[in-house]
């Protein structure tokens, strides 16, 4: 198997390369410069690509989209030491094939790579539970038209309930603060509210958010 490992930390990629290449049938190419990755995937066929989530100048989701433009059938795993859950839906939409934690054992890492090479995915149970319908439609007691909450708005609500600032939410959801402000305005209009507190309260009353805080 040919594996491409992309991470801006040289010590990480070299250590991970040694772990993976302890398997005699797996060869690892490492790259720390994100600007060279597209050329690599165009010049050489890789069975599996491992991308770090946070890298200078580009994140794993955006790099995944770029690579899939060049190689639509590329198998890409996010290899990160950070919590994946807040980005799960966004990463799935970008086209990644799975996730591997940097805290995984060597056996878990190898298993994830081999499964990905067979077009199979290993998804942690807590992430599997986040697989959702694209939209949530709810009817309130006022008799208004049913409210349809998109997947993006659902994610936004779940960040609001954590009490995060706009800057923190935009970083978590990997969108600009301007886009976030537009999204908040549309969400408030849908829920017929004027503030974050009212939006959270309304979402809980409609069953979009759990009545008890789980965050």
QUIBELZI-V308827 format. One record per residue. N is the residue number from 1. RES is the residue in three letters. OMEGA is omega in whole degrees, 0 to 359 (NA if undefined). NEAR is the number of other C-alpha atoms within 8 Angstrom. D_CENTER is the distance of its C-alpha to the mean C-alpha in Angstrom with 2 decimals. Layout:
n=<N,N>
res=<RES,RES>
omega=<OMEGA,OMEGA>
near=<NEAR,NEAR>
d_center=<D_CENTER,D_CENTER>
This chain:
n=<1,2,3,4,5,6,7,8,9,10,11,12,13,14,15,16,17,18,19,20,21,22,23,24,25,26,27,28,29,30,31,32,33,34,35,36,37,38,39,40,41,42,43,44,45,46,47,48,49,50,51,52,53,54,55,56,57,58,59,60,61,62,63,64,65,66,67,68,69,70,71,72,73,74,75,76,77,78,79,80,81,82,83,84,85,86,87,88,89,90,91,92,93,94,95,96,97,98,99,100,101,102,103,104,105,106,107,108,109,110,111,112,113,114,115,116,117,118,119,120,121,122,123,124,125,126,127,128,129,130,131,132,133,134,135,136,137,138,139,140,141,142,143,144,145,146,147,148,149,150,151,152,153,154,155,156,157,158,159,160,161,162,163,164,165,166,167,168,169,170,171,172,173,174,175,176,177,178,179,180,181,182,183,184,185,186,187,188,189,190,191,192,193,194,195,196,197,198,199,200,201,202,203,204,205,206,207,208,209,210,211,212,213,214,215>
res=<UNK,UNK,UNK,UNK,UNK,UNK,UNK,UNK,UNK,UNK,UNK,UNK,UNK,UNK,UNK,UNK,UNK,UNK,UNK,UNK,UNK,UNK,UNK,UNK,UNK,UNK,UNK,UNK,UNK,UNK,UNK,UNK,UNK,UNK,UNK,UNK,UNK,UNK,UNK,UNK,UNK,UNK,UNK,UNK,UNK,UNK,UNK,UNK,UNK,UNK,UNK,UNK,UNK,UNK,UNK,UNK,UNK,UNK,UNK,UNK,UNK,UNK,UNK,UNK,UNK,UNK,UNK,UNK,UNK,UNK,UNK,UNK,UNK,UNK,UNK,UNK,UNK,UNK,UNK,UNK,UNK,UNK,UNK,UNK,UNK,UNK,UNK,UNK,UNK,UNK,UNK,UNK,UNK,UNK,UNK,UNK,UNK,UNK,UNK,UNK,UNK,UNK,UNK,UNK,UNK,UNK,UNK,UNK,UNK,UNK,UNK,UNK,UNK,UNK,UNK,UNK,UNK,UNK,UNK,UNK,UNK,UNK,UNK,UNK,UNK,UNK,UNK,UNK,UNK,UNK,UNK,UNK,UNK,UNK,UNK,UNK,UNK,UNK,UNK,UNK,UNK,UNK,UNK,UNK,UNK,UNK,UNK,UNK,UNK,UNK,UNK,UNK,UNK,UNK,UNK,UNK,UNK,UNK,UNK,UNK,UNK,UNK,UNK,UNK,UNK,UNK,UNK,UNK,UNK,UNK,UNK,UNK,UNK,UNK,UNK,UNK,UNK,UNK,UNK,UNK,UNK,UNK,UNK,UNK,UNK,UNK,UNK,UNK,UNK,UNK,UNK,UNK,UNK,UNK,UNK,UNK,UNK,UNK,UNK,UNK,UNK,UNK,UNK,UNK,UNK,UNK,UNK,UNK,UNK,UNK,UNK,UNK,UNK,UNK,UNK>
omega=<176,182,174,180,183,180,183,178,184,182,180,184,180,178,180,177,180,180,184,184,169,171,188,184,180,178,184,171,181,178,179,180,184,182,180,188,181,178,179,184,176,184,185,179,177,179,180,177,177,180,171,181,182,177,179,173,180,177,184,181,180,178,176,179,182,181,180,174,180,182,186,182,180,177,188,176,173,182,190,174,180,178,182,189,182,183,192,183,179,180,177,179,180,176,179,183,181,185,174,178,177,176,179,174,178,181,179,179,180,180,180,180,181,178,179,178,177,181,175,183,171,182,177,185,182,176,179,181,181,177,189,170,182,181,176,179,182,180,178,188,184,181,177,175,179,179,179,180,180,179,180,179,177,177,180,178,182,173,178,184,177,178,182,175,178,181,180,181,180,178,180,183,179,175,179,178,177,178,179,180,176,181,178,180,180,180,179,180,180,184,180,179,183,183,177,182,179,180,179,180,181,180,178,181,179,179,178,174,176,181,177,180,179,188,NA>
near=<8,11,13,12,13,15,14,11,7,8,6,8,14,9,8,8,12,8,9,13,11,6,7,6,6,10,10,11,9,11,13,10,9,10,5,8,10,10,7,8,12,9,6,6,7,11,10,14,13,12,13,13,11,8,11,6,4,9,11,12,11,9,9,12,10,9,12,11,7,9,9,7,5,11,12,13,14,13,12,14,7,6,6,7,7,8,9,10,9,9,10,9,7,10,10,13,10,11,10,11,9,7,5,9,6,8,7,8,11,9,8,11,9,8,11,14,11,6,7,7,9,8,8,6,6,7,10,8,7,8,7,6,6,6,8,10,8,10,10,9,5,4,6,7,5,8,10,9,9,9,11,6,10,10,8,10,12,9,10,11,10,7,6,9,6,9,7,8,13,12,9,8,10,6,8,8,9,6,8,12,9,8,9,8,8,8,9,12,9,9,10,6,10,8,7,7,6,9,13,12,8,10,12,11,9,10,9,10,11,8,7,4,6,4,4>
d_center=<25.27,24.00,20.78,19.33,17.79,16.44,16.47,18.57,20.30,23.25,24.10,20.72,20.85,24.53,24.25,21.47,23.52,26.50,24.78,23.57,26.88,28.81,28.27,31.06,29.46,26.22,26.43,23.81,23.64,22.12,21.20,20.66,21.15,18.18,20.90,22.43,19.55,20.15,23.81,23.19,21.33,24.05,26.82,25.77,24.26,21.62,20.94,17.58,15.54,13.72,11.72,11.31,8.32,11.03,14.07,16.99,17.05,13.67,10.04,8.27,6.66,10.27,11.96,10.54,12.00,15.09,15.70,15.48,18.05,20.35,19.64,18.36,18.63,16.82,15.02,12.02,10.52,8.22,11.03,10.59,12.94,10.81,9.55,6.10,7.17,7.03,3.45,3.61,5.53,4.53,2.91,5.92,7.90,7.81,9.47,8.17,10.64,9.50,8.88,11.82,12.70,15.27,17.40,17.83,21.41,22.70,23.29,19.76,18.43,21.11,20.56,16.87,18.07,21.02,19.22,16.83,20.07,21.52,18.68,17.80,14.63,14.65,12.26,13.19,15.11,13.43,10.14,12.55,14.12,11.25,11.94,13.91,16.30,15.44,18.08,20.11,23.81,26.08,29.76,31.26,34.86,36.19,36.48,34.23,32.21,29.16,26.09,23.00,19.70,16.80,13.26,12.48,15.60,14.82,11.72,14.17,16.82,14.96,14.52,18.15,19.49,18.40,20.79,18.60,20.07,18.98,18.19,15.97,14.11,13.76,12.30,9.75,8.80,9.44,12.53,16.20,18.46,20.63,18.03,17.29,21.06,21.50,18.91,20.77,24.05,23.20,21.86,25.08,27.18,25.77,26.41,29.71,29.11,29.59,27.52,24.42,26.64,28.02,24.66,23.49,26.93,26.98,23.56,24.88,28.16,26.58,24.53,21.14,20.55,22.32,25.76,25.25,22.60,20.09,18.10>
